[in-house]
Amino acid sequence: MATFFQAWRRRQASSQAAEWDQERTEARAAVDDVPAAIRNDVRRVIETLIDGPDEQVEAALKELWRLLEPYPDVDRRFAQLRIVDDAVEFLKS
């Protein structure tokens, strides 16, 4: 028999998975808005932040900022992404 706590945990896990999926979708959609000249590189870096190993987070984040430096409007959009914010927080810890 399921307890209330087990049901609550399942619902929390489901909600968290949906949130994570939305964050990944937003990050991937942001890639579509970068200039074509850097799109493939930005896509690779974002995929590293999404699914790459922890050891690559710092290098990926630095490369992202380097790629976006000439594009301040795009840079601001990426700075607001949860994936990027999570990477920054990970590096602070």
C-alpha positions as CSV (number, residue, x, y, z in Angstrom):
1,M,0.0,0.0,0.0
2,A,1.3,3.4,-0.9
3,T,1.7,6.0,1.8
4,F,1.0,9.6,1.5
5,F,4.7,10.4,1.6
6,Q,5.4,8.0,-1.3
7,A,2.6,9.5,-3.4
8,W,3.9,13.0,-2.6
9,R,7.5,12.0,-3.6
10,R,6.3,10.6,-6.9
11,R,4.4,13.8,-7.6
12,Q,7.4,15.9,-6.7
13,A,9.7,13.8,-8.9
14,S,7.3,14.1,-11.8
15,S,7.0,17.9,-11.3
16,Q,10.8,18.2,-11.2
17,A,11.2,16.1,-14.3
18,A,8.7,18.3,-16.2
19,E,10.5,21.5,-15.0
20,W,13.9,20.1,-16.1
21,D,12.4,19.2,-19.5
22,Q,11.1,22.8,-19.9
23,E,14.4,24.3,-19.0
24,R,16.2,22.1,-21.6
25,T,13.6,23.1,-24.2
26,E,14.1,26.8,-23.4
27,A,17.9,26.5,-23.6
28,R,17.7,24.7,-27.0
29,A,15.2,27.3,-28.3
30,A,17.6,30.1,-27.3
31,V,20.3,28.5,-29.5
32,D,18.0,28.9,-32.5
33,D,18.1,32.6,-32.0
34,V,21.9,33.1,-32.1
35,P,23.6,34.2,-35.3
36,A,24.2,31.4,-37.7
37,A,28.0,31.9,-37.6
38,I,28.2,30.7,-33.9
39,R,25.0,28.5,-33.7
40,N,26.7,25.1,-33.9
41,D,29.3,26.0,-31.3
42,V,26.6,27.5,-29.0
43,R,24.5,24.4,-29.5
44,R,27.4,22.1,-28.6
45,V,28.2,24.2,-25.4
46,I,24.5,24.2,-24.3
47,E,24.3,20.4,-24.8
48,T,27.4,20.1,-22.7
49,L,25.8,22.1,-19.9
50,I,22.6,20.0,-20.2
51,D,24.1,16.5,-20.5
52,G,27.9,16.8,-20.1
53,P,30.0,15.6,-17.3
54,D,30.6,17.9,-14.3
55,E,34.2,18.4,-15.2
56,Q,33.2,20.1,-18.5
57,V,30.8,22.7,-17.0
58,E,33.4,25.4,-16.3
59,A,35.0,25.2,-19.7
60,A,31.6,25.1,-21.4
61,L,30.4,28.1,-19.5
62,K,33.5,30.1,-20.4
63,E,33.2,29.2,-24.0
64,L,29.6,30.2,-24.1
65,W,30.4,33.7,-22.8
66,R,33.4,34.0,-25.2
67,L,31.1,33.0,-28.1
68,L,28.3,35.4,-27.1
69,E,30.6,38.4,-26.2
70,P,30.1,40.2,-29.5
71,Y,26.3,39.8,-29.2
72,P,25.2,41.6,-26.0
73,D,21.4,41.1,-26.6
74,V,21.9,37.4,-27.1
75,D,24.3,37.3,-24.1
76,R,21.6,38.7,-21.9
77,R,19.0,36.1,-23.0
78,F,21.4,33.2,-22.1
79,A,22.3,34.8,-18.8
80,Q,18.6,34.5,-17.9
81,L,18.4,30.7,-18.7
82,R,18.0,28.4,-15.7
83,I,20.5,26.0,-17.2
84,V,23.2,28.7,-17.3
85,D,22.2,29.9,-13.8
86,D,22.5,26.3,-12.5
87,A,25.9,26.0,-14.0
88,V,27.1,29.2,-12.4
89,E,25.8,28.1,-9.0
90,F,27.4,24.7,-9.5
91,L,30.8,26.3,-10.0
92,K,30.3,28.5,-6.9
93,S,29.8,25.5,-4.7
